[in-house]
Amino acid sequence: LVQQYAKFCDTRYTRNLIGYDEKFTILLLCWDKGQASPVHDHASSNCWVKVIDGQLQECLYDVQPDDSVTLKADNIYNPGGVTYINDSYGVHKMGNPNLDRVSMSLHVYSPPYHKCSTFSLERPLRQTVSIGVAYGAKYPFMEKQLEDKTCQELNPIATNLDMLINCLKAEFQNPKPNWNNINLLLTTLQFSESEWKQYLHFNPDQYNRNLLSINEHFSLLLICWAPNQKTPPHDHGTTGASSIRVLDGVLMVNKFFGEESDPLRKSSDGCTLIASGQNVIFQNEELGTHTTLNGSSQHNAISLHLYSPPYVECTSKCQRSVIPVSYCSRDASKATRLPPTVQCNARKMLFVNFGSFAELMSSIFDQQQSGNNSSSAVENKTYSPCEVKHLISQTCFNPKEWREFACTTFGQNSRNLVSCSSSFSVYLNTWAPSQRSTIHDHGGSHCWIKVLEGNLEDSFLTLDPETQETSLDKTCKLSPDSVSYYSKQAIHQTVNPTQSFVYTLHIYSPPFENCYCYKSCSPAPVSPKIGRSPNSPLLHRAPLDLSQN
């Protein structure tokens, strides 16, 4: 999750917006080597800080009547360290004390504020500045004054954001939404400065994407562009449509052509200019790979973006980077409660721990047919194996969490049962250097394997029904973050060809209870013996030894 929002700058530290509403603001601050803030107050706001990576130094000062400051405390916080300040504690300066590594910290402000006072260490001096200016940003997080606007030729259908979202929800209830109606709705949209100002956050380092609403049919984002900012080359998929309503400023949409593996080239007739007040609808398949940019080098721009099917993070086609969203307090929070397949299509990454991953797996596999307790969602065709594979491939785990459950002291084939139900089981496997499994099946279970760290080699084999002997069919390499699917009939052997430990996540449906290990003669059944892990009462060790023939 931090990787999505982390953005560093050589000349100053950066403030990256994660979420907000009228009561709080959450930012990830990225500190390059030796960078620090000025001495500042918090404009009667409360501030909580947690160190995510590296170290953070806090110098606390008292403000004297003449606005000079005197040092009263100097503290260093390590990863996981938390501190709090408000103006009754004094003013402070924060920074990265190290010249050989970067730092990151999470900051929560309540209530949000846009201006604060800074103080000089050299002489008595207090200045009231915007947060962005105080922290070195050319175009700060700020409120932008908007003129109240509406279409003079047509009566507005929606006069505020709530009405707009409700109208969109009603339109998308139709099996085939009428995009002419949607165009009219967005073109005649009336908005006011008081309606939109809480969503206007400008970041000097990256355009800001504010998620206003999302459901299984569409997502609605408000995007704030500083001068000359643009998206990386990206697409919105090959189905559905999207629209851009420019609320203020001018945007340009440039289409590209060429294969993804080749350098992208701008299409000669693929430039669309969208002026303030205009709404343009694009068919996603026709739009293809494109960039969107603020066409002004001097002025900010604001635009409203509608995507169907829903689309959240912007993923670069060339750099494989992800531009995240800032979460506001509207029904954007429902994104985590969307059906798993909708989340896969709408999001490029799902950040999970073992608990939330189990919930996702449960939402897929626990949909059993009435009266058939042995069947899973895969048998019932609720989700195809490819859809499950896609979902698992989108999930991202924190290595600090799964490493706590990995074991490298149990010898070969260490297996932790991290989650199970009547319809699935999930194991965390640790592969010792040069370890190989026996040739085996999965006892009639569907299986998906996600590589968390390291590289493996996998061999698929075919069983001769007469001789009961196996022969090599194909081999493949399993790289970090890759996901492989194994059907109920699959027979394979996995090898760690490296001199490092490798970690994999295994998902089985129905739950993995037994398997056949194959030799050069008849297969022999093997049942896993589940034992309680000494490391945690919530986990079980499954010492199914597939490492010996």
N, C-alpha and C positions, 0 to 999 in steps of 0.2 A: 504493500500500500504506500509506504513512504517513497518508493522508487517512482511512483506515478507523479507525486507532487513535488519531489525534490528537484530544485533547479538552482544552480550556483552561478555566481557572477564574479569575475576577477576583480572588479573595482569596488564592490560593496556586497553586503549580505542581502539576501532576498527574502521577501515575505509572500508566501504562497497560500492563497485562500483555499480552505478545505470545506468549511460549512459555516452557516450563519442563520440567524433570524433576528427579530427585533430585540431579543434578549441577550444574545451572545454572538461572538465571532471566534472561529477556530482557524489558526494559521500554522503552517509549518515554516519555520525560519531556518534558512540554510546559511551557514557561516563558513566561508572559505578560510584558509590559514591566516590567523592573526586578525581577522575582521572583528569589528566591534561597533556598537551603537553609540550615539552621543548620550550624554546624561539627559534624562527626560522624566517627566511625570506621566500619569495615566488618566488625566482629565476626569478625576472622580470615579474612574472605573476600577473594577477588580481584575487582577491579572494572575493567572496560574501558569507555571512553566514546568514542563517535564523534558529532561534531556533524553533524546532518542539515540544519538550516536555521538561519540567523541566526548569532549568536556566543555562546560560552559562556566565562565567566570562572571560573577555578579559583584559589582562595587556599589555599595549603598551609601547615600549621602544625605546629610541634613541641609536644608535650605535656610540660609540666614536672611535677616530682614532686608539686606541690601541685594539679595538674589545671588550672592556667592554661595558656594557649596563646600562642605567639609566632609571628608571621608569618615565613616563610622563603622563600616564592616566590609570585608573582602572575602568572598566565599567561592570555592570551586565545587561544581556539581558534576558527578560522573553519570554514565548512562543509567537511567532509571530514577535519577535524583529529581525531586520536585521542590519547587519554591513558590511562594505567594507574596504579592505586594499590592498595596493600595497607597493612596497619597498620604495616609496617616503614618505609614512606615517611613516616608521620605521619598527621595527620587533615586533612580539607579542607572547604571550603565552595564550593559551585558555584552559579552563577546567571547570569541574563541581564543583561549590563551595559548594555543599551540601553533607553532610555525611549521609543523610537519604532517598535520592531518586536518581534515575538515570536521565540522560539527553540525548536528541538526537538533532542533528543539521544537516541541509542540507548545503553542501559546493559546490560551483561552481568555478572552476578554468579555466581561459582563458588567454593565451594558456595553455594546459596541460604541466606538468613538472614532471620529475622523480627524480631530486635531488634538495636539498636546503642546506642552511647553518644553523647550530644551534649555540647557544651562551650560555655560562655559566653565572649563576648569582653569582658564588663564585669568579671567577677570569677572567681576559681577555683571552678568548678562543673562536675561531671560528673553526668549523669543517664542511666540506662538506660531506654530507652523502646522501644516497638514502632516499626517503620519508619513505619507510617502516622501515629502520633502525632508522631513526630519531623519528619515532612514535612507536618504540618498537616491530615491526614485525620481526619475524625470516626470513620469506620469503616475501619480500616486493612486492608491485606492481613494475614491472620491465620490461625492455626489455631483451629478451633472444636472444643471437646470434644464428642464425640458419645457417647451411650450405645450399647452394643452392642444391636442390635435384631433381632428376627426375629418372624415370625408364630407365635403360640402354638398356633393351631388347626390349621395345616397344616405338614407337614414342608417345609423350604425346599428348592427345587430347585437354586438357586444360592447358594453361601455365600461367594463372593468375586467380584470384578469379572471376572477371567479366565474363570471358569466361566459367568458371566452372558453375556459376549460370545460364548463358544463355543456356548452354548445358543441364543442368538439367531441365530447364523450357521447352525446346523443347522435351525432352524425356517424361516428364510427361504430355505432351499434348495428348499422346496416351492413349486410353481407358485402355489398359493393358501395363504399362511401362515394358520394358525389363530390368530386373535387372542384366542380364549379361552385357548389354551395360553400365549400371550405374557402375557396378563393374570395368569394364575396364577403364571407365572415371576416377574413383577415384584412382585406382591402379596406373595409369600412370600419375596422376596429378603432374605437375611440380610446385614448389613454390620456392620463394626466401625470404631471410630475409627482404628485403625492402617491399615485398608484405604483409607479415604477422605481422610484428612487432607492428603495431598500435593496433592489437587486443590482444596482449599478456599482460594480467594482472593477476598476481598471488596474491592470498589472503591467508594469513596464517591461517585464521579461516575457510575457506570454499572454495571448488573448484569453479572456476569462469566460468560461462556459458555466452558466447557472442553470441547474436542472429545476424547472418549475413544476412539471407534472409528468408522470409516466404511468402507463398501464399496459395491458397486453396488446393494445391496438396502436398506440402512438406515444411519442415523447415530445415534450415542448421545452425548449431551452431559450434563454435570453443570453445573448453573447455581447460582451463589451470589448471593443477594439481600440487600442491606442494607435496613434498614427503609424502607418506602414505595416502593421501587424497582419500576419496571414497564417493560414493553416498549412500543414504539410500536405503533399499529394495524398488523397484518400478517396474512398468511395463509400456509398451507403448500401451496398449490396446490389442485387439484380432484380429485386421485386419491390413493388410499392412505389411510393413517391415521397417527395420532400418539398418544402416551401421555405422561402426566405422573405420576411417582411422587414424592411429597413425602417426603423423608428426614427433614426437620426443619422445623418452622414451619407456616405456613398460606399457601396460594396461592389467588388468585381469578382465574378466567378469565371475561372479559366479552365477549360477542359483539356485533357491530355490524351494521347494515344500511344500505343506501344505495349509490348508485353511487360509484365511485372518485373521479369528478370532483366529487361533491357532498360537503358536510360529513358525516362519518360520525356516525350516531346510535346510541346504545346500545340493544340489544334489550331489551324489557321482561322477557322470560323467558329471557335468555341469560347469566345469571350462574351459574357453577359454583364451589363452594367445595371445596377439596381440603385435607384435614387431614393431619397427619403420619401416615405409614404407609399412606395410601390411594394407589391407582393408578386413574387414569381414562383411558379410551381414547376418542378423538374420531375420527370419520370426517372427513377433511379437507374434503370438499365441504360437509358439514353445518356444520362449524365456521366456515368462511369467515373473514372479517376479524374479528380479536379482539385483545384485550390480555391479558397475564398479569401479575399484580402480587403483591408481598408484602403481604398484608393487615394486617401489624403495623406500627405506628409506632415500636416499641421493640426488636423482636427480628429477628435475621437469619433467613433461610430458605434451605434447600438442597433442590434437586429434580433428579431424573433424567428426561431427556427422550429419547424414542425416536421417530424419524421414518422413515417408509417411504412413498414413496421418500426417499432421503437428502436432508437439508436442513441447511445449515451456517450461513451468515450470516443474520441477521434483517434484512429490508428493510422500512422504513417505507412504508406505503401513502400517507401524506400528505406527509411531508417528503422522501421519496426518499433517506433516509439509510440507512446500513448499519451494523448492530451486529456487529462481527467476533467471531471466536472466539480463545481462547487455546489454543495447541497444546501438548500434553503428549507424552511420549516413547513412548506406546503406538502402535498401528497407525494413529493419526491421520495420521502422516506419509505413509501410502499414498494420501492424498487426491490428491496430485499425480500418482499413477500410475493413477488411475481412467480408464476410457474417456472420451473427450472429451464425448460426449453426457451421460454420467452427471455429469461435472463441471458441465456447463451447468445441469442441473436441480438439482444440489445446492448450487451456489455462485452468488452474484449477481455476483461479479467474479472474473476470472482475471488475476492480475498476471503479466505475461510480459515477456521481452525478445525480441529477434529469434531467439535460439537456441531458447528454449523454445517460442516461437510456431511455429517451423519443425517442432519435434517434434510439436506438436499437429496441424499440417497434415499431416505425414507419417503420423500415426496414422489420419487420415481417408482421404487420397487414395492412399496406397501400398498399399491393399487391392485389388489387381487380380485379375481373374479369370485362372485358369491358362490360359496359351496366348494371352492377349489383352493384349499389352503396351501397346496404345493406349488401353485403357479405364481409367477411374478409378472411385473408389468411388461417385461420383455416378451414372455410367452403370450401375454394378452394383447400384444401389439400396441400398448399404450405409448411406449417409447421404443424406437428401433435401437439396435446395438450401436448404430452410427450416431444417433442423437445422444445416447449415454456417453459415448466416447467423446463427442464434442463438448459436452458439459464438463466432463472430467478434465479435458485439456484446457478449459478456461479457468479452472480453479488454481489459485496460488496460495501456498502455505508459507508460514513464517518458519524458516529453518530453526530458529531458536526454540520453537515449540516442538517440532517433530524430532529434533535431536534429543530431547529429554526422554522420548519413548524408544529411541533406537538403542540397541545394545551391541557392543563389539567385544564382549567378554564371554559370550556363551559359545564360542567356537563357531562352527559353520551353521549357516541357515538359521539365524536368529529371527523369530517371528513373533511380533506383538499383535494380539487381537485388540484393535482400538475401538471397534464399534460392531454391533451385530443386532439383528432383529430376526423375525421369522422369515424374512424375505431376502436378506442380504447380510454379508459380513465384510469387514474391512480389516486388512492386516498391514502392518508396517514391517517390511523385511529388510534385514541387513545382510549384505553379501560380502564375505571376507575376500581378500585378494586371492585370485586364481580359483575361487570356488566355482563349482558347477553343480547343478541339480541332476538328479536322475532323469531319465526319459519318463514323463508322466502325463496323465490327463488331469482333469479337475472334477472328476466324480459326477459328471452331469451338470455342472454349474457353468453359466456364462462367466467369463473372467475379463477384467480390464486391468492393465498394469501401467501405472504412471511412474516414470523415473524421476525421483526427487533430486538425486545427485549422483554423478558418475556415469559410466557407460557399460552396457551389457551387450552380449551377443546372444541371439535366440535362433534355435534350429527347430523347424517344423518337420514332423515325420509322418509317414503313412504306415498304417498297420495292415499287414497282409492277413485277411480273415482266415485263410487256410493254415498258414504256418505260424500265425500269431507273432511274426517277426516284424520289426520296424525298418523302414528305409528312409533316407533323407529326402525331403521334398524341397525345402528352400531354407536359406538362412537370412537373417537381417540384423541390423544393429539398432540398439535402443539407446538413444541419446537423452541428455537431461531435458525434462519437461515433455518428452514424447509420451504418447499414450497408445498402447497396443490392445487390440481386442482379440479374444480367443473364444471360439464357439464351444458349444457343449461337447463337440466331438473332437476338439483339437488335442493333439499329442505333441509335446514339445520338450525341449531341454534348454535351460538358460545357463549362461556362463559369464562369470566376471573375468574378462581377459586382462584386467589391469592389476597393479600392485597397490591399489587404494580400495578402501571400503566403498561400497555402492549401496544406495538406499532407494527402495521402491515401495509404492503403495499398491496393494492388491485389493480389488473389489470383486466379490463373488455374488451371484444371484442365480438360484437359491444359495443359502449359506454353504460355505465349503465345509463338508463333513468328512469325506473320504475321497481317495483317488486310487488309481492303479499306477504302479511304477513298472516300467517295461524293461526287460532285459532282452537278450537275444533269443529267449524262449518265451514261455507263456507269461502273461502279465500277472503280477501279484498285488492283491488289494492292500492298501495301507490306510489306516484311520488315524487322524491326528489326535494326540493326547493333549488336552488343554490343561495347563497348570497355571497357578496364580503367580504373577510376577512379583518378585520381592521388592521391586522398585515402586509399585503403586497398587493399592487395593482395587483400583478401577480398571486395571488392565489385566490381560491374561497372556501368558506365554504359550505359544503353540509349537512345541518342538517336533514338528513333523519333519523327520530327517529325510530330505530328498537329495542329500549330497553323497549318498553312498549307493553303489549298484548292488 
